[in-house]
Amino acid sequence: MDFVLQLLGQGCFGKVAKCKNRVTKEVVAMKVMKKNQNANYFFIEELKMLQRISQLDPDTFNLIKFIEHFEFDGHQCMAFQILDRSVEDQMKKQSKFSLSEIRPMTKQLLVALLGLKTIGVMHTDIKSDNIMLVDQEKHPFKVKLIDFGVAMERVEVKQGMQLQPVAFRSPEVSLGLPLSEAVDMWSLACCLIFWYWKDQGFTCCSQFDQVTRLVSFLGTPDSKWSLKTLMEYYFTTGEFPHMSFILPRHLEDIIKNHKVFETGPEFKDREAFCDLLKKMFELDPYKRITPAEALLHPYITMEHLPHGDGYSQAAKDLMSVAETDYFSLQRQYLERVVILQHNTPNSKIGHFNNIRHKLYKDHDLFLRFSAVNEIIESFIDREFKTDKMIGCNLH
């Protein structure tokens, strides 16, 4: 890599910069890790997951395209395809998204989760800044899922693990119940709420507060769920939990409190959207809608929208970036399951050379180092306290 064009982001363990190879003219996002034990641990874990997801076509399944990794002066480096901006950043420009804008992003992310489920991977960190717009000007709302730094193979996930950011955390994680890929569907549902309301409905102060907010938003769960009162919680734990002063609105408000004629297609769209959210926010992970099922939901297929209507046509036009042959996708899903049963890859870094997506040949190695060295130099003169780095990710 010849030179750095722009710093894209930084976190506890390193930086990401937009870099260009002066010979090949290729532009990539280069992630350079710091030289410390914690950074190396997260590098190894992320690389293992990148190896795992490399079995999936990144364009078909809307996943970040990993190009290569190498080491320079003790710094581990990873090159990825360059993308436009995060959905989080886009929201700062346009506030809320419409249902017609949310739909193509939702479909693409459902396809991504379908692919991850195929290979037994849980992302565990789905949120707006880990969802990238590919090129908002040329391909509006075409997205890819990024950042597999805390992703895990399902077989490695143990009951009781504390996964996911609190605002996107599924109830089975909070309650210490068995875990599965269903946790990612919950997080995606939290994203959809945020995109439509611009309100992080489940931002909370404690686990008790989270459950209280869930009940306010979804209604009282069925009888098999026994919820503690504030005093019962105190007598059980010996402490009063921190609580929020303002509770979120009930999900039904998405339909009732909106100034649109009830006979219009937008209202029907909100009904379908609300129904999908209810299924994604199912408290029981075994009953929660799966990615495959959600891809056939009316909100995604738009079967509830009338033909020839202006709203409907605009919605269908926006879905062009998410066109997917569902049955072809299912066929790939089944084929992948069969292949994985006979060809499970070794997850060690030493066996990572079988990645086929190479941007540079070996004789171009020296070209990368000048850009990487520029990123490394930006680490100098800063004090990094490694004992505070655990659990941080580079965004």
C-alpha positions as CSV (number, residue, x, y, z in Angstrom):
1,M,0.0,0.0,0.0
2,D,1.5,3.3,-1.0
3,F,-0.2,6.1,0.9
4,V,-3.0,7.0,3.3
5,L,-5.9,9.0,1.9
6,Q,-8.0,9.5,5.0
7,L,-8.4,8.2,8.6
8,L,-11.8,6.5,8.8
9,G,-12.0,5.6,12.4
10,Q,-10.2,4.5,15.5
11,G,-10.9,2.4,18.6
12,C,-9.2,0.8,21.6
13,F,-7.1,-1.6,19.5
14,G,-6.2,0.2,16.4
15,K,-7.2,2.5,13.5
16,V,-8.8,2.2,10.1
17,A,-7.6,4.3,7.2
18,K,-8.6,4.7,3.6
19,C,-5.4,3.7,1.6
20,K,-4.5,3.6,-2.0
21,N,-1.9,1.5,-3.9
22,R,-0.1,3.8,-6.3
23,V,0.6,1.0,-8.8
24,T,-2.7,-0.9,-8.9
25,K,-4.8,2.1,-8.0
26,E,-6.8,-0.1,-5.7
27,V,-8.4,1.7,-2.7
28,V,-9.1,-0.3,0.5
29,A,-9.9,0.2,4.1
30,M,-6.8,-0.8,6.1
31,K,-7.2,-1.8,9.7
32,V,-3.9,-1.6,11.7
33,M,-3.9,-3.1,15.2
34,K,-1.8,-1.8,18.0
35,K,1.1,-3.8,19.5
36,N,-0.2,-5.2,22.7
37,Q,-1.6,-8.5,24.0
38,N,-5.2,-7.5,24.1
39,A,-5.1,-6.2,20.5
40,N,-3.5,-9.4,19.3
41,Y,-6.2,-11.5,21.0
42,F,-9.0,-9.6,19.3
43,F,-7.1,-9.7,16.0
44,I,-6.9,-13.5,16.2
45,E,-10.6,-13.8,17.0
46,E,-11.6,-11.5,14.2
47,L,-9.3,-13.3,11.7
48,K,-10.8,-16.6,12.7
49,M,-14.3,-15.3,12.0
50,L,-13.2,-13.7,8.7
51,Q,-11.9,-17.1,7.7
52,R,-15.2,-18.6,8.6
53,I,-17.3,-16.1,6.7
54,S,-15.0,-16.3,3.6
55,Q,-17.0,-19.4,2.7
56,L,-19.9,-17.1,1.8
57,D,-19.9,-14.9,-1.2
58,P,-19.7,-11.4,0.3
59,D,-21.8,-9.7,-2.4
60,T,-24.5,-12.4,-2.4
61,F,-24.8,-12.3,1.4
62,N,-24.1,-8.6,1.9
63,L,-21.0,-9.0,4.1
64,I,-17.9,-7.0,4.2
65,K,-15.3,-8.3,1.7
66,F,-12.1,-9.2,3.4
67,I,-9.1,-9.0,1.1
68,E,-6.0,-10.0,3.1
69,H,-4.0,-9.7,6.2
70,F,-0.3,-9.3,6.9
71,E,2.1,-8.2,9.6
72,F,4.3,-5.1,9.6
73,D,6.7,-4.1,12.3
74,G,4.7,-6.2,14.8
75,H,1.4,-4.6,13.9
76,Q,-1.3,-6.9,12.5
77,C,-3.0,-5.4,9.4
78,M,-6.2,-6.3,7.6
79,A,-7.4,-4.9,4.3
80,F,-11.1,-4.7,3.5
81,Q,-13.2,-3.3,0.6
82,I,-13.8,0.4,0.9
83,L,-17.4,1.3,1.7
84,D,-19.3,4.6,1.9
85,R,-20.5,5.4,5.4
86,S,-22.3,3.7,8.3
87,V,-26.1,3.8,8.7
88,E,-25.4,5.7,12.0
89,D,-23.6,8.4,10.1
90,Q,-26.3,8.6,7.5
91,M,-28.9,9.1,10.2
92,K,-27.1,12.2,11.3
93,K,-27.7,13.7,7.9
94,Q,-31.4,12.7,7.3
95,S,-32.8,12.0,10.8
96,K,-35.3,9.2,10.5
97,F,-35.7,6.7,7.6
98,S,-39.0,6.0,5.9
99,L,-40.5,2.5,5.8
100,S,-39.6,2.3,2.1
101,E,-36.0,3.1,3.0
102,I,-35.8,0.7,5.9
103,R,-37.2,-2.2,3.8
104,P,-34.2,-2.7,1.4
105,M,-31.7,-2.5,4.3
106,T,-33.8,-5.0,6.3
107,K,-33.9,-7.5,3.5
108,Q,-30.2,-7.3,2.8
109,L,-29.4,-7.8,6.5
110,L,-31.8,-10.7,6.7
111,V,-29.9,-12.3,3.8
112,A,-26.6,-11.7,5.7
113,L,-28.0,-13.3,8.9
114,L,-29.3,-16.2,6.8
115,G,-25.8,-16.8,5.4
116,L,-24.2,-16.5,8.9
117,K,-26.7,-19.0,10.3
118,T,-25.8,-21.4,7.5
119,I,-22.2,-21.5,8.7
120,G,-23.0,-21.4,12.4
121,V,-21.8,-17.9,13.2
122,M,-23.4,-15.4,15.5
123,H,-22.4,-11.7,14.9
124,T,-23.5,-10.6,18.4
125,D,-22.8,-6.9,17.7
126,I,-25.4,-5.8,15.2
127,K,-26.0,-2.0,15.5
128,S,-26.2,0.9,13.1
129,D,-22.5,1.7,13.1
130,N,-21.7,-1.9,12.1
131,I,-24.0,-1.6,9.0
132,M,-22.4,0.2,6.1
133,L,-23.9,1.9,3.1
134,V,-22.0,0.7,0.0
135,D,-22.4,3.8,-2.1
136,Q,-25.4,5.9,-1.1
137,E,-25.2,8.2,-4.1
138,K,-25.1,5.5,-6.8
139,H,-26.9,2.7,-5.0
140,P,-29.2,4.2,-2.2
141,F,-29.6,1.9,0.8
142,K,-27.4,-0.9,-0.4
143,V,-25.7,-2.1,2.7
144,K,-23.2,-4.6,4.1
145,L,-22.7,-6.0,7.6
146,I,-19.2,-5.3,9.0
147,D,-17.1,-5.8,12.1
148,F,-16.7,-9.5,13.1
149,G,-14.4,-8.7,16.0
150,V,-16.8,-10.2,18.6
151,A,-18.5,-12.7,16.4
152,M,-18.6,-16.3,17.6
153,E,-19.3,-19.8,16.3
154,R,-22.5,-21.0,17.8
155,V,-20.8,-24.1,19.2
156,E,-18.5,-21.9,21.2
157,V,-21.3,-19.9,22.8
158,K,-22.1,-20.9,26.4
159,Q,-25.2,-20.2,28.4
160,G,-24.8,-17.2,30.7
161,M,-22.3,-15.3,28.4
162,Q,-22.8,-11.6,28.4
163,L,-23.0,-10.7,24.7
164,Q,-24.3,-7.7,22.7
165,P,-24.4,-4.0,23.6
166,V,-27.0,-3.4,26.3
167,A,-29.4,-1.4,24.1
168,F,-29.4,-4.3,21.5
169,R,-29.2,-7.1,24.0
170,S,-31.8,-9.9,23.7
171,P,-33.7,-11.1,26.8
172,E,-32.2,-14.6,26.7
173,V,-28.7,-13.0,27.2
174,S,-29.9,-10.8,30.1
175,L,-31.7,-13.7,31.8
176,G,-28.9,-16.2,31.3
177,L,-30.9,-18.6,29.1
178,P,-29.6,-20.8,26.2
179,L,-28.3,-18.7,23.3
180,S,-28.5,-19.1,19.6
181,E,-28.4,-17.1,16.3
182,A,-31.8,-15.6,17.4
183,V,-30.0,-13.0,19.4
184,D,-29.0,-11.3,16.2
185,M,-32.6,-11.1,15.0
186,W,-33.4,-9.2,18.2
187,S,-30.6,-6.7,17.7
188,L,-31.7,-6.2,14.1
189,A,-35.2,-5.4,15.4
190,C,-33.7,-2.8,17.7
191,C,-32.0,-1.2,14.7
192,L,-35.3,-1.0,12.8
193,I,-37.0,0.8,15.7
194,F,-34.1,3.3,15.9
195,W,-34.2,3.9,12.1
196,Y,-38.0,4.6,12.2
197,W,-38.3,6.5,15.4
198,K,-34.8,7.7,16.0
199,D,-35.3,6.5,19.5
200,Q,-33.1,3.9,21.1
201,G,-36.0,2.2,22.9
202,F,-34.0,-0.2,25.0
203,T,-31.2,2.0,26.2
204,C,-31.3,1.2,29.9
205,C,-29.6,1.7,33.3
206,S,-29.7,-2.0,34.5
207,Q,-31.0,-5.4,33.6
208,F,-34.1,-4.8,35.7
209,D,-34.6,-1.5,33.9
210,Q,-34.3,-3.4,30.6
211,V,-37.0,-5.8,31.5
212,T,-39.3,-3.0,32.6
213,R,-38.8,-1.2,29.3
214,L,-39.5,-4.4,27.4
215,V,-42.8,-4.8,29.1
216,S,-43.7,-1.2,28.4
217,F,-42.8,-1.6,24.8
218,L,-44.2,-5.1,24.1
219,G,-46.9,-5.5,26.7
220,T,-47.1,-8.0,29.5
221,P,-45.7,-11.4,28.5
222,D,-47.6,-14.7,28.8
223,S,-47.9,-16.5,32.1
224,K,-44.8,-18.6,31.8
225,W,-42.7,-15.4,32.4
226,S,-42.7,-14.4,36.1
227,L,-41.5,-10.9,36.5
228,K,-40.1,-9.6,39.8
229,T,-41.4,-6.4,41.4
230,L,-39.0,-3.7,42.4
231,M,-39.1,-4.9,46.1
232,E,-38.8,-8.6,45.1
233,Y,-35.7,-7.7,43.1
234,Y,-34.3,-5.8,46.2
235,F,-34.9,-8.8,48.5
236,T,-33.3,-11.1,46.0
237,T,-30.2,-9.1,45.2
238,G,-29.9,-6.7,48.2
239,E,-29.9,-3.6,46.0
240,F,-32.2,-1.3,44.2
241,P,-31.6,-1.2,40.5
242,H,-31.0,2.0,38.5
243,M,-34.2,2.9,36.6
244,S,-35.0,5.2,33.7
245,F,-37.4,8.0,34.2
246,I,-39.1,7.7,30.8
247,L,-40.4,4.4,29.4
248,P,-40.7,3.7,25.7
249,R,-44.0,3.9,23.9
250,H,-45.9,0.6,23.2
251,L,-45.2,-0.9,19.8
252,E,-48.8,-0.4,18.7
253,D,-48.2,3.3,18.8
254,I,-46.3,2.9,15.6
255,I,-49.8,2.5,14.0
256,K,-52.2,4.4,16.2
257,N,-50.3,7.6,16.7
258,H,-49.6,8.6,13.1
259,K,-51.3,11.2,11.1
260,V,-52.0,9.2,7.9
261,F,-55.3,8.1,6.5
262,E,-56.0,4.6,7.6
263,T,-57.0,3.5,4.1
264,G,-53.7,4.5,2.5
265,P,-50.9,2.2,1.5
266,E,-48.5,3.8,4.0
267,F,-50.8,2.7,6.8
268,K,-50.9,-0.9,5.5
269,D,-47.1,-0.7,5.3
270,R,-46.9,0.3,8.9
271,E,-49.2,-2.6,9.9
272,A,-46.9,-5.0,8.1
273,F,-43.8,-3.4,9.6
274,C,-45.4,-3.6,13.1
275,D,-46.2,-7.2,12.6
276,L,-42.7,-8.1,11.6
277,L,-41.3,-6.2,14.6
278,K,-43.6,-8.2,16.9
279,K,-42.3,-11.4,15.5
280,M,-38.7,-10.3,15.8
281,F,-39.3,-9.1,19.3
282,E,-40.7,-12.5,20.4
283,L,-39.4,-13.1,23.9
284,D,-39.0,-16.8,23.4
285,P,-36.0,-17.3,21.1
286,Y,-37.4,-20.6,19.9
287,K,-40.5,-18.8,18.6
288,R,-38.7,-15.8,17.3
289,I,-38.9,-15.4,13.5
290,T,-35.9,-16.6,11.6
291,P,-34.1,-14.8,8.8
292,A,-35.5,-17.3,6.2
293,E,-39.1,-16.7,7.5
294,A,-38.7,-13.0,7.7
295,L,-37.6,-12.9,4.0
296,L,-41.1,-14.1,3.2
297,H,-42.9,-11.7,5.5
298,P,-45.3,-9.3,3.7
299,Y,-43.3,-6.2,4.8
300,I,-40.4,-7.6,2.8
301,T,-42.3,-9.0,-0.2
302,M,-44.7,-6.0,-0.3
303,E,-47.6,-8.2,-1.3
304,H,-49.9,-6.0,0.8
305,L,-49.2,-2.9,-1.3
306,P,-51.5,-2.1,-4.3
307,H,-50.2,-2.0,-7.8
308,G,-49.9,1.3,-9.7
309,D,-50.0,3.4,-6.5
310,G,-47.3,6.1,-6.2
311,Y,-46.2,5.1,-2.7
312,S,-46.0,1.4,-3.8
313,Q,-44.0,2.2,-6.9
314,A,-41.5,4.3,-5.0
315,A,-41.1,1.5,-2.5
316,K,-40.5,-1.1,-5.2
317,D,-38.0,1.2,-6.9
318,L,-35.9,1.4,-3.7
319,M,-35.9,-2.4,-3.4
320,S,-33.9,-2.7,-6.6
321,V,-30.6,-2.8,-4.6
322,A,-31.9,-5.7,-2.5
323,E,-33.1,-7.9,-5.4
324,T,-32.5,-11.6,-4.4
325,D,-33.6,-14.8,-6.0
326,Y,-34.9,-16.2,-2.7
327,F,-35.2,-19.8,-4.0
328,S,-31.7,-19.6,-5.4
329,L,-30.5,-18.3,-2.1
330,Q,-32.2,-21.2,-0.3
331,R,-30.5,-23.6,-2.7
332,Q,-27.2,-22.1,-1.8
333,Y,-28.1,-22.4,1.8
334,L,-28.8,-26.1,1.6
335,E,-25.7,-26.8,-0.5
336,R,-23.5,-24.9,2.0
337,V,-24.9,-27.0,4.9
338,V,-23.9,-30.2,3.0
339,I,-20.4,-28.8,2.1
340,L,-19.7,-27.7,5.7
341,Q,-20.5,-31.1,7.0
342,H,-17.6,-32.5,4.9
343,N,-15.2,-29.6,4.8
344,T,-15.0,-27.7,8.1
345,P,-12.0,-25.3,7.9
346,N,-9.2,-25.1,10.4
347,S,-9.6,-21.9,12.3
348,K,-5.9,-21.3,13.1
349,I,-4.2,-18.3,11.6
350,G,-1.4,-20.4,10.2
351,H,-4.0,-22.1,7.9
352,F,-5.5,-18.8,6.6
353,N,-3.5,-18.7,3.4
354,N,-6.3,-20.4,1.5
355,I,-8.3,-17.1,1.3
356,R,-8.7,-16.5,-2.4
357,H,-9.5,-12.8,-2.4
358,K,-6.0,-11.3,-2.9
359,L,-5.6,-7.6,-3.8
360,Y,-1.8,-7.7,-3.9
361,K,0.8,-10.1,-5.1
362,D,3.8,-11.0,-2.9
363,H,6.1,-8.7,-4.8
364,D,3.8,-5.7,-4.0
365,L,4.4,-6.3,-0.2
366,F,6.8,-3.3,0.2
367,L,4.2,-1.0,-1.3
368,R,1.8,-1.6,1.6
369,F,4.3,-0.8,4.3
370,S,4.7,2.9,3.7
371,A,1.0,3.5,4.3
372,V,0.9,1.2,7.3
373,N,3.9,2.9,8.7
374,E,2.0,6.3,8.4
375,I,-0.9,4.8,10.4
376,I,1.5,3.3,13.0
377,E,3.2,6.7,13.5
378,S,-0.1,8.2,14.5
379,F,0.0,5.8,17.5
380,I,3.1,7.4,18.8
381,D,3.0,9.9,21.7
382,R,-0.2,8.5,23.0
383,E,-0.5,6.5,26.2
384,F,-2.7,3.4,25.9
385,K,-3.8,1.6,29.1
386,T,-4.3,-2.0,28.2
387,D,-6.2,-2.8,31.4
388,K,-9.0,-0.6,30.1
389,M,-9.1,-2.1,26.6
390,I,-10.9,-5.3,27.3
391,G,-14.3,-5.4,25.6
392,C,-13.6,-2.5,23.3
393,N,-14.0,-2.7,19.5
394,L,-12.7,-0.7,16.6
395,H,-15.7,1.0,14.9
